[in-house]
Amino acid sequence: MTDPDTILLETEAGMEKALDYLKSELRGIRTGRASPAMVELLKVECYDSLSELKSLAAISVPEPSQLLIKPFDSSIVHAIKQAIEKSGLGINPIVEGKQLRLSIPPMSAERRAKDAARVRKMGEDAKVALRNLRRDGNKHADSLKNQPGANYPEDELETLKEEVQSLLKKFEEDVDKRVEDKAKEISTL
């Protein structure tokens, strides 16, 4: 049997996860400066499976416009190179023995506009996920009316729905702020 507090907590936990996902996605968006976040979540095919680059190599920033990738196992250098080339980042990795160097070219105005639009799309996707969580929370609240043995007053269920709505509003504002900050960061560099 579920109660209003559990529904509210589960809805909030789901919204936190959606926001965390957006944060990790935004970290990977290029802003003109080299950042390990640009490549750390890239999937590399090696050892008969797909692994994130950050678990396979040390990624450093020797200069503001360069990334240096040192694989823990030098035999996967070419697999990492292929993953970067397929990623669509528009960066050509250079193999230097047992490591890779990525020179980050300056972003064109067209690329900045595309990335800013992509950031806004990510924000809209996050909002859709949040609204779906609100819908699910409200469905659970409605199901409490019909739950055998539970006798929740109508006003308590309405209060629950209002609390879910205020959670949604809070998280949507957070999404808007993060998206706007990232879009501004992309445009002003």
N, C-alpha and C positions, 0 to 999 in steps of 0.2 A: 504494500500500500504506500502511496506517495502522499506527501503533504506539501503545502504551499512553500515552506522554507526550502525543501529539497528541490522543488521545481526552480525556484529563484536561483539557488546556488548552482544547479546544473546549467541553467541558461547563462549565468555569468561566466562560468568556467568555459563554456563553449565559445562565448564571445571573446574571452581572453585568448583562446587558442587561435581564433580567426585573426585577431590583432597581431599576435606573435608571428603568424605566418606572413602577414603583410610586412611586418618589420624586417623579417629575413629576406623577403623578396626585394624590398627597397634597398637593402644594403648591397645587393648585387647589381644595382643599376649604376652605370658609369656616369661620373660627373666631371670627367676631364682630368682628374687626379688619379694616380695609381692607388688602388686599394686591394688588399687580399680578398675582400668580400666579392670582388668582381668575378673571381674564378673559384673560390673555395667550395662552392656547391656544385660545380660542374661534375657530371657523371663521367667517370673514366672506366672503359672496359678493360679489365685486366684480371688475371687469376680466375677466369671463367665467370665473372660476375661484374656488376656495375658498382663502383664505389665513388664516394665523394672525394674530390681532389684533396681537401683538407686532411683526410685520413691517410693519404698516400704520400704527402710531401710537405716540406716546410716552405711556406710562402712568405717572402719578405719584400720590402720596398727600399731598395738601395738608393733610389733617386725618386723625386716626385713624379716622374713620367716613366718609371720602369718597375716591373715586378720580376723577382727572381724566384724560381721554383726549383727546389732541390728535393727530388724524390728520395724516400727512405730506401728504396730498392732501385738501383740505377737501370735495371733491365726494363723498367716501364716508362722510360723517358719518351719513347716514340708513341706509346699509347696515350700519354698525357698530351703530346703534341697534336695527335689526331683529334682528341676530345676538344681542345682549344680551337682548332681549325673548324670543327663542325658546329661549334657553339653559336656562331653568328655574332660574336663580339667585334668582328672586323679587326682582329689583332693577329699578326703573323708571328708565331713563336720561333725563336732562334735557339737551336740546340747547341750548347757549349759543353761538350764532353758529357758529364753526368748531371747536367742541370739545364734548365731552359730560362731564357731571358725574354721578357715581353716588353717591347717599347710601346707605350701608350701614345698614339698620335693625338694631337689636339682635335677636339670635336668641332665639326662643321655646324653651321647654324641649322642646316637641315637635320643633322643627326640629333642635335639638342631638342629640336621641335618634336621629332619622332619619339625620343626618350621621354620627354615631358608628357606626351600623349599616352605613352605606355604606362607611365606612373599613374596618370589619372584613371586609366582603364583598370589598373590594379586596385585603385581605391574604390571604384564602382563595384568591382568583383567582391571586395571585402565587405562593402555595404550590403550587397545581395546576400552574402553568407550570414551577416548579422541579422538581416530581416528574416531570413529563413529560421534562424534560431529563435527569434521573437515569435514567429508563427508557431513553432513547435512548443515553446513555453506556454503560449496561449491555448494550444490544443490540450496540453496536459492540464492546464487550469480548468478548461471546460470538462475534461474527463472526470475531474474530482466531483462534479455535480452528480454524476451517475454512478459513482463508486459505492458499492454496497458497504454498509457499516460506517461510512464517513458522512458526517453531517456538517459540512462547511457552509456558513451563512453566505448568501449571495454577495453581500458587501465585502466580505473577506476575499472572495474570488475576484471581484472587481478591483480591489486594492492590489492584489497580486498582479493583475494585468497592467495596472498603472505602473507598478514597480518594474515590470518587464519592459514597458515602453520607455521609462526613464533610463533604464540600463542601455537600451538601444540608442537613445539620444546621446548619452554620454560617450558611448563607443563610436558612434558616427562622427561626433565632433572631434574625437581623437584621430580617427582615420582622416578626416578633412585636413586637420592641422599637419599631420605627417606628410600627406600627399602634397599639400601646398608648400611645405618647407622643402621637400625633395625637388619639386618642380622648380622652385626658386633657385635652389642650389645648382641644378642643371643649367638653368638659363643665365645665371650671373657669372659663371666662370669663364 
